[in-house]
């Protein structure tokens, strides 16, 4: 794939993310009308999370243009598989959470507990989708340094946010009861602990 076509791929994935941002903004307004002081997990790192996410749709294109070589077909195929899986997983998250889904991780005290869709198996499928995307999109274009650098930056920033989000969620008794025993990211293959 040429550098130009790869830039278009990143643009399309970025545009899809833009639609998600609009949906999230609508949900945040609704939540804040109900509960003006609803807490946000990871507020102190959100601007850095946003910056790294912008980097996901720009930096790999620059790296690909500088490399002047496309990714080997198996690497690009792995990237496509991860990126498309990420979109499918995030769409299932959006369909499951509906009006509760926000990019800012706003957690109102009256949060309806959702344990359908991917939430039947894990507590944080949206973060799994992000991890897949941060791996897959750079690999499509052979942007290995971007995959590594942006992926590590994303993981470090999200680790703080996830700790704060878990604390807010576990403070809700119904959430703690229905979701507290589920793993964060990787489903259990065998029932039990």
C-alpha positions in Angstrom: 0.0 0.0 0.0 1.4 3.4 -0.9 1.9 6.1 1.7 -1.0 8.1 0.3 -3.4 5.2 0.5 -2.2 4.5 4.0 -2.9 8.1 5.0 -6.5 7.7 3.6 -6.9 4.5 5.7 -5.9 6.4 8.8 -8.2 9.3 7.8 -11.2 6.9 7.5 -10.5 5.3 10.9 -10.0 8.7 12.3 -13.3 9.9 10.9 -15.1 7.0 12.4 -13.5 8.0 15.7 -14.8 11.6 15.1 -18.4 10.3 14.9 -17.8 8.5 18.2 -16.7 11.8 19.8 -19.9 13.4 18.7 -21.9 10.6 20.2 -19.9 10.8 23.4 -20.4 14.6 23.7 -24.1 14.0 23.5 -24.0 11.4 26.2 -21.9 13.6 28.4 -24.4 16.4 28.1 -27.2 14.1 29.1 -25.2 12.7 32.1 -24.3 16.2 33.3 -27.9 17.4 33.0 -28.9 14.5 35.3 -25.9 14.8 37.6 -23.9 18.0 37.1 -21.0 16.9 39.3 -20.6 13.4 37.9 -16.9 12.5 38.3 -14.6 11.8 35.4 -11.9 9.2 35.7 -8.4 10.2 34.6 -9.2 13.9 34.3 -5.6 14.9 34.9 -4.3 12.7 32.0 -7.2 13.2 29.6 -5.5 15.9 27.5 -2.5 13.6 27.1 -4.8 10.7 26.2 -6.4 12.9 23.5 -3.0 13.9 22.2 -1.8 10.3 21.9 -5.1 9.4 20.1 -4.5 12.3 17.6 -1.0 10.9 17.2 -2.5 7.5 16.3 -4.0 9.0 13.1 -1.1 11.2 12.1 2.3 9.9 13.3 2.1 6.5 11.6 1.4 8.2 8.2 4.5 10.3 8.7 6.6 7.2 9.6 5.3 5.3 6.6 6.1 8.3 4.3 9.6 8.4 5.6 10.2 4.6 5.4 9.2 4.6 1.7 8.4 0.8 1.9 5.1 -0.8 2.5 4.7 -3.3 5.3 5.2 -6.9 4.4 1.9 -8.5 3.6 1.7 -10.7 6.8 2.4 -7.7 9.0 -0.2 -5.6 7.2 -2.7 -8.4 7.4 -2.1 -8.6 11.2 -2.6 -4.9 11.4 -5.9 -5.1 9.4 -7.2 -7.9 11.6 -6.4 -6.0 14.8 -7.8 -2.7 13.5 -11.0 -4.2 12.2 -11.5 -6.3 15.4 -11.0 -3.1 17.4 -13.8 -1.3 15.5 -16.1 -4.3 15.9 -15.4 -4.6 19.6 -15.9 -0.8 20.2 -19.2 -0.9 18.2 -20.4 -3.7 20.5 -19.3 -1.6 23.5 -21.3 1.4 22.1 -24.4 -0.8 21.5 -24.1 -2.3 25.0 -23.5 0.9 27.0 -25.6 3.3 24.7 -26.1 6.5 26.6 -23.6 5.7 29.3 -20.6 5.6 26.9 -18.2 8.5 27.0 -14.7 9.1 25.9 -14.0 11.0 29.1 -15.0 8.1 31.4 -17.7 10.1 33.2 -19.1 7.8 35.9 -22.4 9.1 37.5 -23.5 7.6 40.7 -26.8 6.5 39.1 -24.9 4.6 36.4 -27.0 1.7 35.0 -24.9 -1.5 35.3 -24.5 -3.2 31.9 -23.5 -6.8 31.8 -24.5 -7.7 28.2 -22.4 -7.8 25.0 -18.7 -7.9 25.7 -19.4 -6.9 29.4 -20.6 -10.4 30.0 -17.0 -11.5 29.9 -14.8 -8.5 31.0 -15.1 -5.1 32.7 -13.2 -3.0 30.1 -13.7 -4.2 26.5 -13.3 -0.6 25.3 -9.7 -0.5 26.5 -9.1 -3.8 24.8 -10.4 -2.2 21.6 -8.1 0.7 22.0 -5.1 -1.6 22.5 -5.9 -3.4 19.3 -6.3 -0.2 17.4 -3.0 1.2 18.7 -1.3 -2.0 17.5 -3.2 -2.6 14.3 -3.4 0.8 12.6 0.4 1.4 12.7 1.2 -2.1 11.5 -1.1 -1.7 8.4 1.5 0.8 7.1 4.6 -0.9 8.6 5.0 2.0 11.2 6.7 -0.2 13.8 8.1 2.7 15.8 4.7 4.3 16.0 3.1 1.0 17.1 5.6 0.7 19.9 5.8 4.3 21.0 2.2 5.2 20.7 1.1 1.9 22.2 3.3 2.3 25.2 2.2 5.9 25.8 -1.4 4.8 25.5 -0.9 2.0 28.0 0.8 4.2 30.5 -1.8 6.9 30.4 -4.7 4.5 30.4 -3.3 2.6 33.4 -3.9 5.6 35.6 -7.3 6.3 34.1 -8.4 2.7 34.5 -7.4 2.7 38.2 -9.5 5.8 38.8 -12.4 4.5 36.8 -12.4 1.2 38.6 -12.4 3.0 42.0 -15.5 5.1 40.8 -17.3 2.0 39.4 -16.6 -0.2 42.4 -18.1 2.5 44.7 -21.4 1.8 43.1 -22.8 -1.3 45.0 -24.8 -2.7 42.0 -21.7 -2.5 39.8 -19.5 -4.1 42.4 -22.0 -6.9 42.9 -22.5 -7.7 39.2 -19.1 -6.9 37.7 -16.6 -7.0 40.6 -15.5 -10.6 40.0 -15.0 -10.2 36.3 -11.5 -9.8 34.8 -10.6 -6.4 33.5 -9.4 -7.3 30.0 -9.0 -11.0 29.2 -12.1 -13.3 29.6 -11.7 -16.4 31.7 -11.6 -19.5 29.5 -12.9 -21.7 32.3 -15.7 -20.7 34.7 -14.6 -19.9 38.2 -11.9 -17.7 39.6 
